[in-house]
């Protein structure tokens, strides 16, 4: 079975891209902050931030305005039909392929 990182690289052009989308899609809460994703995929926040921006540009995420004094950037997962693409990709990968001990190359 293909790993999530391999599929992310081949299908989406960057191994981290599918890992970030998978973390968001499988996260129980529709709202999360950037550092949670970075920790969840075991990758630097700068790289994760780029992927969150891409998902936002596609309408899959929405940035939540920051409260005064809040340093965290929160995001809200939308109900975009593009999430079905992520769902389909996740059907063909081993669900364990996004674990911390298999971080992106």
N, CA, C and O atoms as a GROMACS GRO file, in nm:
protein
  420
    1UNK      N    1   0.085  -0.118   0.000
    1UNK     CA    2   0.000   0.000   0.000
    1UNK      C    3   0.089   0.124   0.000
    1UNK      O    4   0.192   0.126   0.069
    2UNK      N    5   0.053   0.225  -0.074
    2UNK     CA    6   0.130   0.348  -0.085
    2UNK      C    7   0.116   0.430   0.044
    2UNK      O    8   0.010   0.430   0.107
    3UNK      N    9   0.224   0.498   0.081
    3UNK     CA   10   0.217   0.582   0.200
    3UNK      C   11   0.151   0.715   0.165
    3UNK      O   12   0.149   0.756   0.049
    4UNK      N   13   0.099   0.780   0.266
    4UNK     CA   14   0.036   0.910   0.246
    4UNK      C   15   0.134   1.013   0.192
    4UNK      O   16   0.098   1.098   0.111
    5UNK      N   17   0.259   1.005   0.239
    5UNK     CA   18   0.359   1.101   0.192
    5UNK      C   19   0.396   1.077   0.046
    5UNK      O   20   0.417   1.172  -0.029
    6UNK      N   21   0.404   0.950   0.006
    6UNK     CA   22   0.432   0.919  -0.135
    6UNK      C   23   0.318   0.970  -0.224
    6UNK      O   24   0.342   1.031  -0.328
    7UNK      N   25   0.195   0.943  -0.182
    7UNK     CA   26   0.080   0.987  -0.260
    7UNK      C   27   0.074   1.139  -0.266
    7UNK      O   28   0.045   1.197  -0.370
    8UNK      N   29   0.102   1.204  -0.154
    8UNK     CA   30   0.102   1.350  -0.151
    8UNK      C   31   0.202   1.409  -0.248
    8UNK      O   32   0.173   1.507  -0.316
    9UNK      N   33   0.321   1.349  -0.254
    9UNK     CA   34   0.426   1.396  -0.345
    9UNK      C   35   0.384   1.380  -0.491
    9UNK      O   36   0.395   1.473  -0.570
   10UNK      N   37   0.337   1.262  -0.524
   10UNK     CA   38   0.305   1.232  -0.664
   10UNK      C   39   0.177   1.302  -0.710
   10UNK      O   40   0.174   1.361  -0.818
   11UNK      N   41   0.074   1.297  -0.629
   11UNK     CA   42  -0.056   1.350  -0.670
   11UNK      C   43  -0.069   1.501  -0.650
   11UNK      O   44  -0.130   1.570  -0.732
   12UNK      N   45  -0.012   1.552  -0.540
   12UNK     CA   46  -0.031   1.694  -0.506
   12UNK      C   47   0.095   1.778  -0.518
   12UNK      O   48   0.090   1.899  -0.494
   13UNK      N   49   0.208   1.717  -0.555
   13UNK     CA   50   0.329   1.794  -0.580
   13UNK      C   51   0.416   1.820  -0.457
   13UNK      O   52   0.527   1.871  -0.471
   14UNK      N   53   0.368   1.787  -0.340
   14UNK     CA   54   0.445   1.806  -0.217
   14UNK      C   55   0.395   1.707  -0.113
   14UNK      O   56   0.274   1.697  -0.089
   15UNK      N   57   0.486   1.634  -0.053
   15UNK     CA   58   0.445   1.530   0.042
   15UNK      C   59   0.368   1.586   0.160
   15UNK      O   60   0.278   1.520   0.212
   16UNK      N   61   0.402   1.706   0.203
   16UNK     CA   62   0.337   1.766   0.319
   16UNK      C   63   0.192   1.804   0.291
   16UNK      O   64   0.110   1.807   0.382
   17UNK      N   65   0.160   1.834   0.167
   17UNK     CA   66   0.028   1.885   0.132
   17UNK      C   67  -0.085   1.791   0.174
   17UNK      O   68  -0.181   1.834   0.237
   18UNK      N   69  -0.073   1.665   0.140
   18UNK     CA   70  -0.177   1.569   0.177
   18UNK      C   71  -0.175   1.543   0.328
   18UNK      O   72  -0.280   1.521   0.388
   19UNK      N   73  -0.058   1.544   0.389
   19UNK     CA   74  -0.049   1.522   0.534
   19UNK      C   75  -0.125   1.629   0.610
   19UNK      O   76  -0.198   1.598   0.704
   20UNK      N   77  -0.108   1.755   0.570
   20UNK     CA   78  -0.180   1.865   0.635
   20UNK      C   79  -0.330   1.851   0.612
   20UNK      O   80  -0.408   1.862   0.706
   21UNK      N   81  -0.369   1.828   0.489
   21UNK     CA   82  -0.512   1.815   0.458
   21UNK      C   83  -0.573   1.696   0.532
   21UNK      O   84  -0.686   1.703   0.580
   22UNK      N   85  -0.498   1.587   0.542
   22UNK     CA   86  -0.548   1.468   0.612
   22UNK      C   87  -0.566   1.497   0.761
   22UNK      O   88  -0.664   1.454   0.821
   23UNK      N   89  -0.470   1.569   0.820
   23UNK     CA   90  -0.482   1.602   0.961
   23UNK      C   91  -0.607   1.686   0.985
   23UNK      O   92  -0.683   1.661   1.079
   24UNK      N   93  -0.629   1.784   0.899
   24UNK     CA   94  -0.745   1.872   0.913
   24UNK      C   95  -0.874   1.792   0.895
   24UNK      O   96  -0.969   1.807   0.972
   25UNK      N   97  -0.877   1.708   0.793
   25UNK     CA   98  -0.999   1.633   0.761
   25UNK      C   99  -1.035   1.533   0.870
   25UNK      O  100  -1.153   1.510   0.896
   26UNK      N  101  -0.936   1.474   0.933
   26UNK     CA  102  -0.964   1.373   1.034
   26UNK      C  103  -0.968   1.430   1.176
   26UNK      O  104  -0.998   1.357   1.270
   27UNK      N  105  -0.939   1.558   1.191
   27UNK     CA  106  -0.946   1.622   1.322
   27UNK      C  107  -1.092   1.633   1.365
   27UNK      O  108  -1.178   1.669   1.285
   28UNK      N  109  -1.119   1.602   1.489
   28UNK     CA  110  -1.257   1.603   1.538
   28UNK      C  111  -1.320   1.741   1.536
   28UNK      O  112  -1.439   1.755   1.509
   29UNK      N  113  -1.242   1.842   1.563
   29UNK     CA  114  -1.294   1.979   1.567
   29UNK      C  115  -1.279   2.046   1.430
   29UNK      O  116  -1.179   2.026   1.362
   30UNK      N  117  -1.377   2.124   1.392
   30UNK     CA  118  -1.368   2.198   1.266
   30UNK      C  119  -1.280   2.321   1.281
   30UNK      O  120  -1.236   2.378   1.181
   31UNK      N  121  -1.252   2.364   1.406
   31UNK     CA  122  -1.166   2.478   1.430
   31UNK      C  123  -1.038   2.431   1.498
   31UNK      O  124  -1.041   2.345   1.586
   32UNK      N  125  -0.927   2.488   1.456
   32UNK     CA  126  -0.796   2.447   1.507
   32UNK      C  127  -0.700   2.563   1.486
   32UNK      O  128  -0.730   2.658   1.414
   33UNK      N  129  -0.584   2.555   1.549
   33UNK     CA  130  -0.483   2.658   1.526
   33UNK      C  131  -0.360   2.597   1.460
   33UNK      O  132  -0.337   2.476   1.466
   34UNK      N  133  -0.284   2.684   1.398
   34UNK     CA  134  -0.173   2.642   1.312
   34UNK      C  135  -0.073   2.551   1.383
   34UNK      O  136  -0.030   2.452   1.324
   35UNK      N  137  -0.037   2.582   1.505
   35UNK     CA  138   0.063   2.500   1.576
   35UNK      C  139   0.013   2.359   1.601
   35UNK      O  140   0.093   2.266   1.606
   36UNK      N  141  -0.118   2.340   1.615
   36UNK     CA  142  -0.173   2.205   1.632
   36UNK      C  143  -0.144   2.120   1.509
   36UNK      O  144  -0.106   2.003   1.520
   37UNK      N  145  -0.161   2.180   1.393
   37UNK     CA  146  -0.137   2.106   1.268
   37UNK      C  147   0.012   2.073   1.257
   37UNK      O  148   0.048   1.959   1.225
   38UNK      N  149   0.097   2.172   1.284
   38UNK     CA  150   0.242   2.150   1.275
   38UNK      C  151   0.284   2.035   1.367
   38UNK      O  152   0.364   1.950   1.327
   39UNK      N  153   0.232   2.034   1.487
   39UNK     CA  154   0.264   1.926   1.580
   39UNK      C  155   0.206   1.793   1.531
   39UNK      O  156   0.270   1.689   1.540
   40UNK      N  157   0.084   1.799   1.480
   40UNK     CA  158   0.017   1.678   1.433
   40UNK      C  159   0.086   1.610   1.316
   40UNK      O  160   0.083   1.487   1.305
   41UNK      N  161   0.148   1.688   1.229
   41UNK     CA  162   0.218   1.631   1.114
   41UNK      C  163   0.370   1.629   1.134
   41UNK      O  164   0.444   1.586   1.046
   42UNK      N  165   0.415   1.677   1.251
   42UNK     CA  166   0.557   1.678   1.287
   42UNK      C  167   0.640   1.750   1.181
   42UNK      O  168   0.733   1.695   1.124
   43UNK      N  169   0.602   1.876   1.156
   43UNK     CA  170   0.670   1.957   1.055
   43UNK      C  171   0.674   2.101   1.101
   43UNK      O  172   0.592   2.142   1.183
   44UNK      N  173   0.768   2.178   1.050
   44UNK     CA  174   0.784   2.319   1.089
   44UNK      C  175   0.660   2.401   1.056
   44UNK      O  176   0.595   2.379   0.954
   45UNK      N  177   0.628   2.496   1.145
   45UNK     CA  178   0.510   2.579   1.124
   45UNK      C  179   0.516   2.657   0.994
   45UNK      O  180   0.412   2.681   0.932
   46UNK      N  181   0.635   2.698   0.949
   46UNK     CA  182   0.645   2.775   0.825
   46UNK      C  183   0.594   2.694   0.705
   46UNK      O  184   0.522   2.748   0.621
   47UNK      N  185   0.631   2.568   0.698
   47UNK     CA  186   0.583   2.483   0.589
   47UNK      C  187   0.435   2.456   0.599
   47UNK      O  188   0.364   2.455   0.498
   48UNK      N  189   0.388   2.432   0.719
   48UNK     CA  190   0.246   2.408   0.742
   48UNK      C  191   0.166   2.533   0.706
   48UNK      O  192   0.058   2.523   0.647
   49UNK      N  193   0.217   2.648   0.742
   49UNK     CA  194   0.149   2.775   0.712
   49UNK      C  195   0.125   2.791   0.562
   49UNK      O  196   0.019   2.836   0.520
   50UNK      N  197   0.224   2.755   0.482
   50UNK     CA  198   0.209   2.764   0.336
   50UNK      C  199   0.096   2.674   0.287
   50UNK      O  200   0.017   2.714   0.201
   51UNK      N  201   0.087   2.556   0.342
   51UNK     CA  202  -0.019   2.463   0.300
   51UNK      C  203  -0.156   2.512   0.348
   51UNK      O  204  -0.255   2.496   0.276
   52UNK      N  205  -0.162   2.569   0.467
   52UNK     CA  206  -0.289   2.624   0.515
   52UNK      C  207  -0.334   2.739   0.427
   52UNK      O  208  -0.453   2.754   0.398
   53UNK      N  209  -0.239   2.821   0.383
   53UNK     CA  210  -0.272   2.931   0.292
   53UNK      C  211  -0.329   2.878   0.160
   53UNK      O  212  -0.425   2.933   0.106
   54UNK      N  213  -0.270   2.771   0.108
   54UNK     CA  214  -0.319   2.711  -0.016
   54UNK      C  215  -0.462   2.657   0.001
   54UNK      O  216  -0.548   2.679  -0.085
   55UNK      N  217  -0.485   2.588   0.112
   55UNK     CA  218  -0.620   2.535   0.137
   55UNK      C  219  -0.719   2.649   0.156
   55UNK      O  220  -0.835   2.638   0.116
   56UNK      N  221  -0.675   2.757   0.216
   56UNK     CA  222  -0.760   2.875   0.231
   56UNK      C  223  -0.794   2.938   0.097
   56UNK      O  224  -0.908   2.978   0.074
   57UNK      N  225  -0.695   2.946   0.010
   57UNK     CA  226  -0.718   3.004  -0.123
   57UNK      C  227  -0.817   2.921  -0.204
   57UNK      O  228  -0.887   2.973  -0.291
   58UNK      N  229  -0.823   2.792  -0.175
   58UNK     CA  230  -0.918   2.703  -0.243
   58UNK      C  231  -1.057   2.704  -0.179
   58UNK      O  232  -1.149   2.641  -0.229
   59UNK      N  233  -1.070   2.775  -0.068
   59UNK     CA  234  -1.199   2.781   0.001
   59UNK      C  235  -1.224   2.663   0.093
   59UNK      O  236  -1.337   2.642   0.137
   60UNK      N  237  -1.120   2.585   0.122
   60UNK     CA  238  -1.135   2.469   0.208
   60UNK      C  239  -1.120   2.507   0.356
   60UNK      O  240  -1.164   2.433   0.444
   61UNK      N  241  -1.058   2.621   0.380
   61UNK     CA  242  -1.038   2.674   0.515
   61UNK      C  243  -1.073   2.821   0.516
   61UNK      O  244  -1.073   2.889   0.413
   62UNK      N  245  -1.103   2.867   0.634
   62UNK     CA  246  -1.128   3.010   0.654
   62UNK      C  247  -1.049   3.053   0.777
   62UNK      O  248  -1.058   2.990   0.882
   63UNK      N  249  -0.971   3.161   0.764
   63UNK     CA  250  -0.900   3.214   0.880
   63UNK      C  251  -1.001   3.280   0.973
   63UNK      O  252  -1.092   3.350   0.928
   64UNK      N  253  -0.984   3.256   1.101
   64UNK     CA  254  -1.070   3.317   1.202
   64UNK      C  255  -0.998   3.443   1.251
   64UNK      O  256  -0.881   3.436   1.289
   65UNK      N  257  -1.066   3.558   1.251
   65UNK     CA  258  -1.000   3.681   1.299
   65UNK      C  259  -0.947   3.662   1.441
   65UNK      O  260  -1.013   3.601   1.526
   66UNK      N  261  -0.828   3.713   1.465
   66UNK     CA  262  -0.765   3.699   1.596
   66UNK      C  263  -0.827   3.795   1.696
   66UNK      O  264  -0.864   3.908   1.664
   67UNK      N  265  -0.838   3.747   1.817
   67UNK     CA  266  -0.882   3.833   1.927
   67UNK      C  267  -0.764   3.919   1.970
   67UNK      O  268  -0.649   3.878   1.952
   68UNK      N  269  -0.790   4.037   2.024
   68UNK     CA  270  -0.679   4.122   2.070
   68UNK      C  271  -0.589   4.045   2.168
   68UNK      O  272  -0.638   3.985   2.264
   69UNK      N  273  -0.461   4.048   2.144
   69UNK     CA  274  -0.364   3.981   2.230
   69UNK      C  275  -0.345   3.833   2.203
   69UNK      O  276  -0.258   3.771   2.262
   70UNK      N  277  -0.425   3.776   2.115
   70UNK     CA  278  -0.412   3.634   2.084
   70UNK      C  279  -0.308   3.615   1.974
   70UNK      O  280  -0.322   3.670   1.865
   71UNK      N  281  -0.206   3.538   2.003
   71UNK     CA  282  -0.099   3.514   1.906
   71UNK      C  283  -0.130   3.397   1.813
   71UNK      O  284  -0.065   3.381   1.710
   72UNK      N  285  -0.227   3.316   1.849
   72UNK     CA  286  -0.259   3.199   1.768
   72UNK      C  287  -0.346   3.236   1.649
   72UNK      O  288  -0.438   3.317   1.659
   73UNK      N  289  -0.315   3.174   1.535
   73UNK     CA  290  -0.400   3.190   1.417
   73UNK      C  291  -0.489   3.068   1.409
   73UNK      O  292  -0.442   2.956   1.390
   74UNK      N  293  -0.620   3.091   1.424
   74UNK     CA  294  -0.717   2.983   1.415
   74UNK      C  295  -0.772   2.974   1.274
   74UNK      O  296  -0.777   3.073   1.201
   75UNK      N  297  -0.813   2.854   1.238
   75UNK     CA  298  -0.874   2.826   1.109
   75UNK      C  299  -1.002   2.747   1.131
   75UNK      O  300  -1.018   2.676   1.231
   76UNK      N  301  -1.092   2.762   1.037
   76UNK     CA  302  -1.217   2.688   1.040
   76UNK      C  303  -1.227   2.607   0.911
   76UNK      O  304  -1.215   2.662   0.802
   77UNK      N  305  -1.247   2.477   0.925
   77UNK     CA  306  -1.265   2.392   0.807
   77UNK      C  307  -1.403   2.419   0.749
   77UNK      O  308  -1.503   2.417   0.820
   78UNK      N  309  -1.407   2.444   0.620
   78UNK     CA  310  -1.534   2.472   0.554
   78UNK      C  311  -1.596   2.342   0.504
   78UNK      O  312  -1.536   2.235   0.515
   79UNK      N  313  -1.713   2.353   0.449
   79UNK     CA  314  -1.779   2.236   0.392
   79UNK      C  315  -1.756   2.227   0.241
   79UNK      O  316  -1.842   2.177   0.168
   80UNK      N  317  -1.643   2.273   0.196
   80UNK     CA  318  -1.609   2.272   0.054
   80UNK      C  319  -1.619   2.131  -0.005
   80UNK      O  320  -1.576   2.035   0.059
   81UNK      N  321  -1.674   2.119  -0.125
   81UNK     CA  322  -1.678   1.987  -0.190
   81UNK      C  323  -1.538   1.936  -0.225
   81UNK      O  324  -1.522   1.818  -0.256
   82UNK      N  325  -1.436   2.022  -0.220
   82UNK     CA  326  -1.300   1.977  -0.249
   82UNK      C  327  -1.247   1.880  -0.143
   82UNK      O  328  -1.151   1.808  -0.169
   83UNK      N  329  -1.308   1.878  -0.025
   83UNK     CA  330  -1.265   1.782   0.077
   83UNK      C  331  -1.289   1.638   0.031
   83UNK      O  332  -1.224   1.546   0.080
   84UNK      N  333  -1.380   1.619  -0.062
   84UNK     CA  334  -1.404   1.483  -0.113
   84UNK      C  335  -1.281   1.430  -0.187
   84UNK      O  336  -1.261   1.308  -0.193
   85UNK      N  337  -1.200   1.518  -0.242
   85UNK     CA  338  -1.075   1.476  -0.307
   85UNK      C  339  -0.980   1.419  -0.202
   85UNK      O  340  -0.915   1.317  -0.224
   86UNK      N  341  -0.973   1.486  -0.088
   86UNK     CA  342  -0.888   1.438   0.022
   86UNK      C  343  -0.942   1.305   0.074
   86UNK      O  344  -0.865   1.213   0.100
   87UNK      N  345  -1.073   1.297   0.089
   87UNK     CA  346  -1.134   1.171   0.134
   87UNK      C  347  -1.097   1.056   0.042
   87UNK      O  348  -1.062   0.947   0.088
   88UNK      N  349  -1.104   1.080  -0.088
   88UNK     CA  350  -1.071   0.975  -0.185
   88UNK      C  351  -0.924   0.936  -0.175
   88UNK      O  352  -0.890   0.818  -0.181
   89UNK      N  353  -0.837   1.034  -0.158
   89UNK     CA  354  -0.693   1.004  -0.144
   89UNK      C  355  -0.668   0.922  -0.019
   89UNK      O  356  -0.585   0.830  -0.020
   90UNK      N  357  -0.737   0.955   0.089
   90UNK     CA  358  -0.717   0.882   0.214
   90UNK      C  359  -0.767   0.738   0.209
   90UNK      O  360  -0.726   0.655   0.290
   91UNK      N  361  -0.856   0.709   0.116
   91UNK     CA  362  -0.905   0.572   0.101
   91UNK      C  363  -0.799   0.477   0.046
   91UNK      O  364  -0.808   0.356   0.064
   92UNK      N  365  -0.698   0.532  -0.020
   92UNK     CA  366  -0.598   0.445  -0.083
   92UNK      C  367  -0.463   0.442  -0.011
   92UNK      O  368  -0.370   0.378  -0.057
   93UNK      N  369  -0.453   0.511   0.102
   93UNK     CA  370  -0.328   0.509   0.178
   93UNK      C  371  -0.348   0.438   0.311
   93UNK      O  372  -0.459   0.428   0.363
   94UNK      N  373  -0.240   0.388   0.362
   94UNK     CA  374  -0.240   0.328   0.494
   94UNK      C  375  -0.261   0.441   0.595
   94UNK      O  376  -0.183   0.536   0.597
   95UNK      N  377  -0.364   0.431   0.677
   95UNK     CA  378  -0.396   0.541   0.768
   95UNK      C  379  -0.284   0.568   0.868
   95UNK      O  380  -0.281   0.676   0.928
   96UNK      N  381  -0.195   0.476   0.888
   96UNK     CA  382  -0.081   0.497   0.977
   96UNK      C  383   0.033   0.569   0.908
   96UNK      O  384   0.134   0.597   0.972
   97UNK      N  385   0.022   0.600   0.780
   97UNK     CA  386   0.133   0.655   0.705
   97UNK      C  387   0.159   0.802   0.732
   97UNK      O  388   0.249   0.860   0.671
   98UNK      N  389   0.083   0.865   0.820
   98UNK     CA  390   0.107   1.004   0.857
   98UNK      C  391   0.149   1.015   1.002
   98UNK      O  392   0.125   1.119   1.065
   99UNK      N  393   0.211   0.914   1.057
   99UNK     CA  394   0.253   0.918   1.196
   99UNK      C  395   0.382   0.996   1.211
   99UNK      O  396   0.456   1.015   1.114
  100UNK      N  397   0.409   1.042   1.333
  100UNK     CA  398   0.527   1.123   1.361
  100UNK      C  399   0.657   1.052   1.324
  100UNK      O  400   0.754   1.118   1.287
  101UNK      N  401   0.662   0.920   1.334
  101UNK     CA  402   0.785   0.850   1.299
  101UNK      C  403   0.797   0.826   1.149
  101UNK      O  404   0.892   0.761   1.105
  102UNK      N  405   0.705   0.877   1.071
  102UNK     CA  406   0.717   0.875   0.926
  102UNK      C  407   0.692   1.015   0.872
  102UNK      O  408   0.601   1.037   0.793
  103UNK      N  409   0.774   1.110   0.917
  103UNK     CA  410   0.756   1.249   0.874
  103UNK      C  411   0.794   1.265   0.727
  103UNK      O  412   0.864   1.181   0.671
  104UNK      N  413   0.746   1.374   0.665
  104UNK     CA  414   0.771   1.391   0.522
  104UNK      C  415   0.919   1.405   0.491
  104UNK      O  416   0.997   1.456   0.572
  105UNK      N  417   0.957   1.359   0.375
  105UNK     CA  418   1.099   1.369   0.334
  105UNK      C  419   1.139   1.512   0.310
  105UNK      O  420   1.254   1.540   0.275
   0.00000   0.00000   0.00000
